[in-house]
């Protein structure tokens, strides 16, 4: 054996460099082929299932949190109604005293409408209690007063609900028009005087809204995301699911022991991998389910691709080894040096004497490429500037239409009452605001015009709510002509009133202060209110948004885009030179501070 190895070594020593290179490439190509042939199936299948299990678990947790947060947000949007004094009196109004009921409804209905108009996916809200009262409110549907809720099994179960619950999708059979398919969020209402639960509030949400939350994220591997109600065996999904598979899944779930939310089961001769998470609204579970065949299919394709790569590597070994010659290598060293200089950012052309062969053509092309790279570098720089400006203008063009629609409805109500003075003032204010937002000025305006826009906004707010907001403006006269981005202060004022103020607050309880001054070639802007303040989790999301420079965006900002929009616009306009700071304490108000360099 030793003589054979010695003879083989001596024969290889006589070979030229191109043959040695070919033998080396051939050896390192055959070895991976053999290794892949015997081990890829085991390791790739194992790693694939572990990977998909890990990713699916994170995916299920993410979507379940998204659904949970959405339902909680829907429920909390009516909190101001449940604490309303007129609504609390309505809870105890007798069933046969229609006059008293109507009087209470007139007083608390604006609060209910304000909560309803914020959610287009809400078809309506239904009130039921043990006294026999029924109240329904909707922008689109009307109640069929002859409908008997006690005979409907689904709504009959409402009377025994003691905590927040999500029902299975069903038809709104109690409305006059064509009933829609909805999910019902049932919330027991506590009587603040007695501390008892004798009434229930049912929020009817379009079923398509919940279904859309099951497909917001594209996830492959043949998986299917299912919202499954364990109590009624109801499955909600955007794809058809075999009832036999659901039945076998339930049987596997019944026999599953332990806290691990992952299990495997068989159905119709197929092995399935599942991951689930419990939702805190009834017995709902969010389940990700996928057949193992869809997971191993990718492994087989990867295996075939590995064989193809190995064969290609062998072919490349034949092509690369033999054409290598010293006459080719010498000019390539010059090209290598030029490329190293290019990697350091230095454009150094290569001088050649003979340019008729292929290498000469390559070097000529390299020299030409240097010139084109310099030109392209300038073009890319200008393109990035234009793209940045385009994104800034797009963000500035995003105007929430709800404010305009609500204002027009308020104008209509005043017009019906023949209050021409109020209509005139509101139309004039809206006209000024719209002229300001659509004006072709590149998205910039003097600070005094932004303040005027805020005054118009507060004037419309007064007519809409019948209550004025105590607002103070502390403005440095030298800052009034400083150009700032349009609609960069107003969103914070709107959020302060929207989330910190309520009509029950007195002028001393809620004070809004807008301040602007010049310091050290910087424009300092601040918006302070003494209202309800932010919840800690919302403040934490905003802090992370500011700390990461907008790179880490929580799903919360999909539905609350105002502050994210303004923050993104400031970053595009000023980069890292802008400073943001937001502080808030529940019950004590919110403080927003922005520092930006003066725009030339």
C-alpha positions as CSV (number, residue, x, y, z in Angstrom):
1,X,0.0,0.0,0.0
2,X,2.8,2.3,0.9
3,X,4.5,1.6,-2.5
4,X,1.3,2.3,-4.3
5,X,0.8,5.7,-2.5
6,X,4.4,6.6,-3.1
7,X,4.1,5.8,-6.8
8,X,0.8,7.8,-7.0
9,X,2.4,10.8,-5.3
10,X,5.4,10.7,-7.7
11,X,3.1,10.5,-10.8
12,X,1.1,13.5,-9.5
13,X,4.3,15.4,-9.0
14,X,5.2,15.2,-12.7
15,X,1.8,16.6,-13.7
16,X,1.4,20.2,-14.8
17,X,-0.3,22.8,-12.6
18,X,-3.5,22.6,-14.6
19,X,-3.8,18.8,-14.1
20,X,-3.0,19.1,-10.4
21,X,-5.7,21.8,-10.2
22,X,-8.2,19.5,-12.0
23,X,-7.5,16.5,-9.7
24,X,-7.9,18.8,-6.6
25,X,-11.2,20.2,-7.8
26,X,-12.4,16.7,-8.8
27,X,-11.6,15.4,-5.3
28,X,-13.4,18.2,-3.5
29,X,-16.4,17.7,-5.8
30,X,-16.8,14.0,-5.4
31,X,-16.6,14.1,-1.6
32,X,-19.5,16.5,-1.1
33,X,-21.6,14.3,-3.5
34,X,-21.0,11.2,-1.4
35,X,-21.6,13.1,1.9
36,X,-24.8,14.6,0.6
37,X,-26.1,11.3,-0.7
38,X,-25.9,9.6,2.7
39,X,-26.6,12.3,5.2
40,X,-28.8,15.0,3.6
41,X,-32.1,13.2,3.9
42,X,-31.7,12.8,7.7
43,X,-30.2,16.1,8.6
44,X,-32.2,18.2,6.2
45,X,-35.6,16.7,7.2
46,X,-34.8,17.0,10.8
47,X,-33.6,20.6,10.5
48,X,-36.5,21.5,8.3
49,X,-39.1,20.2,10.7
50,X,-37.4,21.9,13.7
51,X,-37.1,25.1,11.8
52,X,-40.7,25.2,10.6
53,X,-41.8,24.3,14.1
54,X,-39.9,27.2,15.5
55,X,-41.1,29.7,12.9
56,X,-44.7,28.5,13.0
57,X,-44.7,28.8,16.8
58,X,-43.5,32.4,16.5
59,X,-45.9,33.1,13.7
60,X,-48.9,31.7,15.7
61,X,-47.9,33.7,18.8
62,X,-47.5,36.9,16.7
63,X,-50.9,36.5,15.0
64,X,-52.7,35.5,18.3
65,X,-51.3,38.6,20.0
66,X,-52.4,40.7,17.0
67,X,-56.0,39.3,17.3
68,X,-56.0,39.6,21.1
69,X,-54.8,43.2,21.0
70,X,-57.3,44.1,18.3
71,X,-60.3,42.7,20.2
72,X,-59.1,44.4,23.4
73,X,-58.7,47.7,21.5
74,X,-62.3,47.2,20.1
75,X,-63.6,46.6,23.5
76,X,-61.7,49.5,25.1
77,X,-62.9,52.0,22.4
78,X,-66.3,51.9,24.2
79,X,-64.9,52.4,27.7
80,X,-66.0,56.1,27.8
81,X,-69.5,55.0,27.0
82,X,-69.7,52.5,29.9
83,X,-68.6,55.1,32.4
84,X,-71.0,57.7,31.1
85,X,-73.5,58.8,33.7
86,X,-76.4,58.8,31.3
87,X,-75.6,55.3,30.1
88,X,-75.3,54.1,33.7
89,X,-78.8,55.5,34.4
90,X,-80.1,53.8,31.3
91,X,-79.0,50.4,32.8
92,X,-81.6,50.8,35.5
93,X,-84.4,52.4,33.4
94,X,-87.5,50.2,33.4
95,X,-88.5,48.4,30.2
96,X,-91.8,50.1,29.9
97,X,-90.6,53.6,30.6
98,X,-89.8,54.5,27.0
99,X,-89.6,58.3,27.7
100,X,-86.9,57.8,30.3
101,X,-85.0,55.5,28.1
102,X,-85.2,57.9,25.1
103,X,-84.0,60.8,27.3
104,X,-80.9,58.8,28.4
105,X,-80.2,57.6,24.9
106,X,-80.2,61.1,23.5
107,X,-77.6,62.1,26.1
108,X,-75.2,59.2,25.7
109,X,-75.6,58.5,22.0
110,X,-73.0,61.1,20.9
111,X,-70.4,59.2,22.9
112,X,-71.5,55.9,21.3
113,X,-71.4,57.5,17.8
114,X,-67.9,58.8,18.4
115,X,-66.7,55.3,19.2
116,X,-68.6,53.7,16.3
117,X,-67.3,56.0,13.6
118,X,-63.7,55.2,14.4
119,X,-64.1,51.6,13.2
120,X,-65.6,50.9,9.8
121,X,-65.5,47.2,10.3
122,X,-68.0,47.5,13.1
123,X,-71.5,46.9,11.7
124,X,-73.3,48.0,14.8
125,X,-73.6,47.5,18.6
126,X,-76.4,45.7,20.5
127,X,-77.4,46.3,24.1
128,X,-79.3,43.6,26.1
129,X,-80.2,43.3,29.8
130,X,-82.2,41.2,32.2
131,X,-84.9,43.9,32.4
132,X,-85.9,43.1,28.8
133,X,-84.5,46.3,27.2
134,X,-83.0,46.1,23.7
135,X,-81.1,48.9,22.0
136,X,-79.3,48.7,18.7
137,X,-77.2,51.4,17.0
138,X,-75.5,51.3,13.5
139,X,-74.6,53.6,10.6
140,X,-75.8,50.9,8.1
141,X,-78.4,48.6,9.6
142,X,-81.8,49.0,11.4
143,X,-83.2,46.8,14.1
144,X,-86.1,44.5,13.5
145,X,-88.1,45.3,16.7
146,X,-90.2,42.1,16.3
147,X,-87.2,39.9,16.7
148,X,-87.1,37.8,19.9
149,X,-83.5,37.5,21.2
150,X,-84.5,34.9,23.9
151,X,-85.4,32.4,21.1
152,X,-82.0,32.8,19.4
153,X,-79.6,30.2,21.0
154,X,-76.5,32.4,20.3
155,X,-77.9,35.6,21.8
156,X,-79.6,33.6,24.6
157,X,-76.1,32.6,25.7
158,X,-75.2,36.2,26.0
159,X,-77.2,36.5,29.2
160,X,-74.9,34.0,31.0
161,X,-71.7,35.6,29.9
162,X,-69.5,36.8,32.8
163,X,-66.4,38.0,30.9
164,X,-65.3,39.2,27.5
165,X,-66.2,36.6,24.9
166,X,-65.9,36.2,21.1
167,X,-68.7,34.2,19.5
168,X,-68.5,32.1,16.4
169,X,-69.3,33.8,13.1
170,X,-73.1,34.1,12.4
171,X,-75.8,36.0,10.6
172,X,-77.2,39.2,12.1
173,X,-80.8,38.0,11.7
174,X,-82.3,40.7,13.9
175,X,-81.7,43.5,11.3
176,X,-84.2,44.6,8.7
177,X,-81.9,44.5,5.7
178,X,-79.8,41.6,4.4
179,X,-78.0,40.2,7.4
180,X,-74.2,40.3,7.4
181,X,-71.9,37.6,8.6
182,X,-70.3,38.8,11.8
183,X,-68.3,37.9,14.9
184,X,-69.8,39.2,18.1
185,X,-67.6,40.6,20.9
186,X,-69.8,40.2,24.1
187,X,-68.8,42.4,27.0
188,X,-70.7,42.3,30.4
189,X,-71.5,45.8,31.7
190,X,-71.0,46.5,35.4
191,X,-73.5,48.7,37.1
192,X,-71.2,51.2,38.9
193,X,-73.9,51.8,41.5
194,X,-74.6,48.2,42.5
195,X,-71.5,46.4,41.2
196,X,-73.6,43.8,39.4
197,X,-73.6,42.5,35.8
198,X,-77.2,42.6,34.6
199,X,-76.6,44.0,31.1
200,X,-74.4,43.1,28.1
201,X,-72.9,45.0,25.2
202,X,-72.5,43.2,21.9
203,X,-70.1,44.6,19.3
204,X,-70.8,43.2,15.8
205,X,-67.6,43.0,13.7
206,X,-67.6,41.9,10.1
207,X,-66.3,38.3,9.8
208,X,-64.0,39.4,6.9
209,X,-62.1,41.6,9.3
210,X,-61.1,38.7,11.6
211,X,-60.4,36.5,8.5
212,X,-58.1,39.1,7.1
213,X,-56.0,39.0,10.2
214,X,-55.3,35.3,9.4
215,X,-53.6,36.2,6.2
216,X,-51.8,39.5,6.8
217,X,-48.5,37.6,6.8
218,X,-47.6,35.3,3.9
219,X,-46.2,32.1,5.3
220,X,-45.4,29.2,3.0
221,X,-44.6,25.5,3.5
222,X,-48.2,24.5,2.7
223,X,-49.4,25.6,6.1
224,X,-52.9,26.8,7.0
225,X,-53.8,29.2,9.8
226,X,-57.1,28.3,11.5
227,X,-59.2,30.0,14.2
228,X,-60.7,27.1,16.0
229,X,-63.5,27.2,18.7
230,X,-63.1,24.1,20.9
231,X,-66.6,24.4,22.4
232,X,-68.5,24.4,19.1
233,X,-66.0,22.7,16.8
234,X,-66.1,25.8,14.6
235,X,-63.1,26.4,12.3
236,X,-62.5,29.8,10.6
237,X,-59.9,30.0,7.9
238,X,-59.2,31.6,4.5
239,X,-58.7,28.1,3.0
240,X,-60.9,25.0,2.9
241,X,-60.1,22.5,5.7
242,X,-61.2,18.9,5.6
243,X,-63.7,18.2,8.4
244,X,-62.0,14.8,8.9
245,X,-58.7,16.6,9.6
246,X,-60.3,18.9,12.1
247,X,-62.0,15.9,13.8
248,X,-58.6,14.1,14.1
249,X,-57.0,17.2,15.3
250,X,-59.6,17.6,18.1
251,X,-59.1,13.9,19.1
252,X,-55.3,14.5,19.2
253,X,-55.9,17.7,21.3
254,X,-58.0,15.8,23.8
255,X,-55.3,13.1,24.3
256,X,-52.5,15.7,24.3
257,X,-50.8,16.1,27.7
258,X,-48.4,18.7,28.9
259,X,-48.1,22.4,28.3
260,X,-46.2,22.2,25.0
261,X,-48.6,23.8,22.3
262,X,-47.2,21.5,19.6
263,X,-48.5,18.1,18.5
264,X,-48.4,15.6,15.6
265,X,-51.4,13.6,14.4
266,X,-52.4,11.5,11.4
267,X,-55.5,12.0,9.2
268,X,-56.4,10.4,5.9
269,X,-53.0,8.7,5.7
270,X,-51.1,12.0,6.1
271,X,-49.0,13.1,9.0
272,X,-49.7,16.7,10.2
273,X,-47.6,19.1,12.3
274,X,-49.6,21.6,14.4
275,X,-48.8,24.5,16.7
276,X,-51.5,26.4,18.6
277,X,-52.0,29.3,21.0
278,X,-55.0,29.9,23.2
279,X,-57.0,33.2,22.9
280,X,-58.4,34.8,26.1
281,X,-61.9,35.2,24.7
282,X,-63.8,31.9,25.2
283,X,-62.4,28.6,24.1
284,X,-60.8,29.9,20.8
285,X,-57.4,28.5,19.7
286,X,-55.3,29.8,16.9
287,X,-53.9,26.8,15.1
288,X,-51.2,26.5,12.4
289,X,-51.5,23.1,10.6
290,X,-49.3,21.7,7.8
291,X,-48.9,18.2,6.3
292,X,-45.3,16.9,6.6
293,X,-45.3,16.1,2.9
294,X,-45.3,19.8,2.1
295,X,-42.3,20.2,4.4
296,X,-40.2,17.3,3.0
297,X,-41.0,18.4,-0.5
298,X,-38.6,21.3,-0.1
299,X,-36.0,19.0,1.3
300,X,-36.2,16.7,-1.8
301,X,-35.8,19.7,-4.1
302,X,-32.8,20.9,-2.1
303,X,-31.3,17.5,-2.4
304,X,-31.7,17.5,-6.2
305,X,-30.3,21.0,-6.3
306,X,-27.3,19.8,-4.4
307,X,-26.6,17.0,-6.8
308,X,-27.0,19.5,-9.7
309,X,-24.5,21.9,-8.0
310,X,-22.0,19.0,-7.6
311,X,-22.2,18.1,-11.2
312,X,-21.9,21.7,-12.2
313,X,-18.8,22.0,-10.0
314,X,-17.2,19.1,-11.8
315,X,-17.9,20.7,-15.1
316,X,-16.5,24.0,-13.8
317,X,-13.3,22.1,-12.7
318,X,-12.8,20.9,-16.2
319,X,-13.3,24.4,-17.7
320,X,-11.2,26.2,-15.1
321,X,-8.2,23.9,-14.8
322,X,-7.0,23.5,-18.4
323,X,-7.2,27.0,-19.9
324,X,-5.0,28.5,-17.1
325,X,-1.7,29.7,-18.8
326,X,1.1,32.0,-17.7
327,X,0.5,34.3,-20.6
328,X,-3.0,34.9,-19.3
329,X,-2.0,35.3,-15.7
330,X,0.5,38.1,-16.2
331,X,-1.9,40.8,-17.4
332,X,-4.5,39.6,-14.9
333,X,-2.3,40.6,-12.1
334,X,-2.5,44.2,-13.3
335,X,-6.3,43.8,-13.5
336,X,-6.2,42.4,-9.9
337,X,-4.3,45.5,-8.7
338,X,-6.8,47.8,-10.4
339,X,-9.7,45.9,-8.8
340,X,-8.1,46.2,-5.3
341,X,-7.8,50.0,-5.9
342,X,-11.4,50.1,-6.9
343,X,-12.3,48.3,-3.8
344,X,-10.7,51.1,-1.8
345,X,-12.7,53.6,-3.7
346,X,-9.8,54.7,-6.0
347,X,-10.4,54.7,-9.8
348,X,-7.0,53.7,-11.4
349,X,-7.1,52.9,-15.1
350,X,-4.8,50.1,-16.4
351,X,-2.3,50.9,-19.1
352,X,-1.7,48.1,-21.8
353,X,0.5,47.9,-24.9
354,X,-1.5,45.3,-26.8
355,X,-5.2,45.5,-26.8
356,X,-6.3,43.1,-29.7
357,X,-6.6,39.9,-27.6
358,X,-9.3,38.9,-25.2
359,X,-7.4,40.1,-22.1
360,X,-6.8,43.5,-23.7
361,X,-10.5,43.7,-24.4
362,X,-11.3,42.9,-20.8
363,X,-8.9,45.6,-19.6
364,X,-10.3,48.1,-22.0
365,X,-13.8,47.2,-20.8
366,X,-12.5,47.6,-17.2
367,X,-11.2,51.1,-18.0
368,X,-14.5,52.0,-19.6
369,X,-16.4,50.5,-16.6
370,X,-14.4,52.9,-14.3
371,X,-15.7,55.9,-16.2
372,X,-19.3,54.5,-16.2
373,X,-19.1,53.7,-12.5
374,X,-18.1,57.3,-11.8
375,X,-21.1,58.5,-13.8
376,X,-23.4,55.9,-12.2
377,X,-22.3,56.9,-8.7
378,X,-23.5,60.4,-9.4
379,X,-26.7,59.2,-10.9
380,X,-27.4,56.9,-7.9
381,X,-26.7,59.7,-5.5
382,X,-29.2,62.0,-7.3
383,X,-31.7,59.1,-7.6
384,X,-31.5,58.5,-3.8
385,X,-32.1,62.2,-3.2
386,X,-35.2,62.2,-5.5
387,X,-36.5,59.0,-3.9
388,X,-36.1,60.5,-0.5
389,X,-38.0,63.6,-1.5
390,X,-40.7,61.5,-3.2
391,X,-41.3,59.4,0.0
392,X,-41.4,62.6,2.1
393,X,-44.0,64.1,-0.2
394,X,-46.0,60.9,-0.1
395,X,-46.0,60.9,3.7
396,X,-47.1,64.5,3.7
397,X,-50.0,63.7,1.3
398,X,-51.5,61.1,3.7
399,X,-54.5,62.9,5.2
400,X,-56.9,61.1,7.4
401,X,-60.4,61.6,5.8
402,X,-62.3,60.9,9.1
403,X,-61.7,64.4,10.4
404,X,-63.1,65.9,7.2
405,X,-66.1,63.6,7.1
406,X,-67.0,64.2,10.7
407,X,-66.7,67.9,10.2
408,X,-69.1,67.8,7.2
409,X,-71.6,65.8,9.3
410,X,-71.3,68.5,12.0
411,X,-71.9,71.2,9.4
412,X,-74.9,69.4,8.2
413,X,-76.4,69.2,11.7
414,X,-75.9,72.9,12.2
415,X,-77.4,73.6,8.8
416,X,-80.5,71.6,9.8
417,X,-80.8,73.7,12.9
418,X,-80.6,76.9,10.7
419,X,-77.5,78.0,12.6
420,X,-76.0,79.9,9.7
421,X,-73.3,81.6,11.7
422,X,-71.8,78.3,12.9
423,X,-72.0,76.8,9.4
424,X,-70.3,79.9,8.0
425,X,-67.4,79.7,10.5
426,X,-66.9,76.0,10.0
427,X,-67.0,76.1,6.2
428,X,-64.5,78.9,6.3
429,X,-62.2,77.0,8.7
430,X,-62.4,73.8,6.6
431,X,-61.7,75.9,3.5
432,X,-58.6,77.4,5.0
433,X,-57.3,74.0,6.3
434,X,-57.8,72.3,2.9
435,X,-56.2,75.1,1.0
436,X,-53.2,74.9,3.4
437,X,-52.8,71.1,3.0
438,X,-53.2,70.9,-0.9
439,X,-51.1,74.0,-1.6
440,X,-48.2,73.3,-4.0
441,X,-45.3,74.5,-1.8
442,X,-43.1,71.4,-1.5
443,X,-44.6,70.5,1.8
444,X,-43.1,73.4,3.8
445,X,-44.7,76.5,5.3
446,X,-43.9,79.1,7.9
447,X,-44.5,78.2,11.5
448,X,-47.2,80.8,11.8
449,X,-49.3,79.1,9.1
450,X,-49.1,75.8,10.9
451,X,-50.3,77.5,14.1
452,X,-53.1,79.1,12.1
453,X,-54.0,75.6,10.9
454,X,-54.2,74.4,14.5
455,X,-56.4,77.3,15.5
456,X,-58.9,76.3,12.7
457,X,-58.7,72.7,13.9
458,X,-59.6,73.8,17.5
459,X,-62.4,76.0,16.2
460,X,-64.0,73.0,14.4
461,X,-63.5,70.9,17.5
462,X,-65.4,73.4,19.5
463,X,-68.4,73.3,17.1
464,X,-68.3,69.5,16.9
465,X,-68.2,68.9,20.7
466,X,-69.9,72.0,22.0
467,X,-67.0,72.5,24.5
468,X,-63.9,74.6,24.1
469,X,-60.4,73.3,24.8
470,X,-58.2,75.5,27.0
471,X,-55.2,76.1,24.6
472,X,-52.1,78.3,25.2
473,X,-49.6,79.2,22.6
474,X,-46.2,80.4,23.7
475,X,-44.5,81.4,20.4
476,X,-41.2,83.1,19.9
477,X,-41.8,86.0,17.4
478,X,-38.5,85.2,15.8
479,X,-39.7,81.7,15.0
480,X,-42.9,82.5,13.3
481,X,-41.3,82.9,9.9
482,X,-39.2,79.7,10.2
483,X,-40.2,77.2,7.6
484,X,-41.3,73.8,9.0
485,X,-42.9,70.7,7.5
486,X,-46.7,71.1,7.0
487,X,-48.9,69.1,9.4
488,X,-45.9,68.4,11.7
489,X,-47.4,69.9,14.9
490,X,-51.1,69.4,14.3
491,X,-51.1,65.5,14.6
492,X,-49.7,65.8,18.2
493,X,-52.4,68.4,19.1
494,X,-55.1,66.1,17.6
495,X,-53.8,63.1,19.5
496,X,-53.6,65.1,22.8
497,X,-57.3,65.9,22.4
498,X,-58.4,62.6,21.0
499,X,-56.8,60.4,23.7
500,X,-56.2,62.9,26.6
501,X,-59.4,65.0,26.6
502,X,-63.0,64.2,27.3
503,X,-66.1,66.4,27.3
504,X,-66.5,65.8,31.0
505,X,-63.2,67.6,31.8
506,X,-63.3,71.2,33.0
507,X,-61.1,74.0,31.6
508,X,-58.7,73.6,34.5
509,X,-58.4,69.8,34.2
510,X,-57.3,69.8,30.5
511,X,-54.9,72.5,29.4
512,X,-53.1,72.3,26.0
513,X,-49.8,74.2,25.6
514,X,-48.0,74.6,22.3
515,X,-44.5,76.3,22.6
516,X,-42.0,77.3,19.9
517,X,-38.6,79.0,20.4
518,X,-35.2,79.4,18.9
519,X,-32.1,78.2,20.8
520,X,-28.6,77.6,19.5
521,X,-29.6,77.6,15.8
522,X,-32.3,75.0,16.6
523,X,-36.0,75.2,16.6
524,X,-37.5,73.8,19.8
525,X,-41.1,72.7,19.6
526,X,-43.2,71.2,22.4
527,X,-46.8,70.1,22.9
528,X,-47.9,69.5,26.5
529,X,-51.3,68.5,27.8
530,X,-52.7,67.7,31.3
531,X,-55.1,65.0,30.1
532,X,-55.4,61.3,30.7
533,X,-51.9,60.4,29.5
534,X,-50.7,57.4,27.6
535,X,-50.8,53.8,28.7
536,X,-47.4,52.4,29.6
537,X,-47.4,49.9,26.7
538,X,-48.2,52.6,24.1
539,X,-45.4,54.8,25.5
540,X,-43.0,51.9,25.3
541,X,-43.9,51.3,21.6
542,X,-43.3,55.0,20.9
543,X,-40.0,55.0,22.7
544,X,-38.7,52.0,20.8
545,X,-39.8,53.6,17.5
546,X,-37.8,56.7,18.4
547,X,-34.7,54.8,19.7
548,X,-34.5,52.6,16.5
549,X,-35.0,55.5,14.2
550,X,-38.2,54.0,12.8
551,X,-36.4,50.8,11.8
552,X,-38.4,48.7,14.4
553,X,-42.1,49.3,13.8
554,X,-44.7,47.6,16.1
555,X,-47.9,46.3,14.5
556,X,-49.6,48.9,16.7
557,X,-48.7,51.6,14.1
558,X,-50.7,49.9,11.4
559,X,-53.8,51.3,12.9
560,X,-52.2,54.4,14.6
561,X,-50.2,56.0,11.8
562,X,-50.2,59.6,12.8
563,X,-47.1,59.8,15.1
564,X,-45.3,57.3,13.0
565,X,-45.9,59.4,9.9
566,X,-44.6,62.6,11.5
567,X,-41.6,60.8,12.9
568,X,-40.7,59.3,9.6
569,X,-41.1,62.6,7.8
570,X,-38.8,64.4,10.2
571,X,-36.2,61.6,9.8
572,X,-36.3,61.9,6.0
573,X,-36.0,65.7,6.2
574,X,-33.3,66.1,8.8
575,X,-31.8,62.6,9.4
576,X,-30.0,62.1,12.7
577,X,-30.0,65.8,13.5
578,X,-33.6,65.7,14.7
579,X,-34.3,65.0,18.4
580,X,-37.6,63.5,19.6
581,X,-38.7,63.0,23.2
582,X,-42.1,61.8,24.5
583,X,-43.0,61.4,28.2
584,X,-46.3,60.6,29.7
585,X,-47.9,59.5,33.0
586,X,-51.5,58.2,33.2
587,X,-53.7,60.8,34.7
588,X,-51.1,63.6,34.4
589,X,-50.8,64.2,30.7
590,X,-48.3,63.9,27.9
591,X,-45.3,66.0,26.9
592,X,-43.8,65.9,23.3
593,X,-40.6,67.7,22.5
594,X,-39.0,68.1,19.0
595,X,-35.7,69.8,18.2
596,X,-34.8,70.4,14.6
597,X,-32.0,72.5,12.9
598,X,-33.1,75.6,11.1
599,X,-34.0,74.9,7.4
600,X,-32.0,77.1,4.9
